[in-house]
């Protein structure tokens, strides 16, 4: 039985890929604005950059869900141009 090589930087961690609307400025700063999780769309109320590496940026976000703020960790993988959340 042969192994399978991974060419994606997110393959080795348990994550779900999610669609995100984000803002990008001319200096390379990224701001997540909206995220869709399980078919529901959420506005990002606030965020701070937890860590930034050569290929990925992790954002600690607070999402607006009705009258509540819910925490979520969004990670942007720049080489693959995808956003992920930890697998639930």
Secondary structure, 3 states (H helix, E strand, C coil): CCCCCCCCCCCCCCEEEECEEEEECCCCCEEEEEEEECCEEEEEEEEEEEEECCCEEEEEEEEEECCEEEEEEEEEECCCCEEEEECC
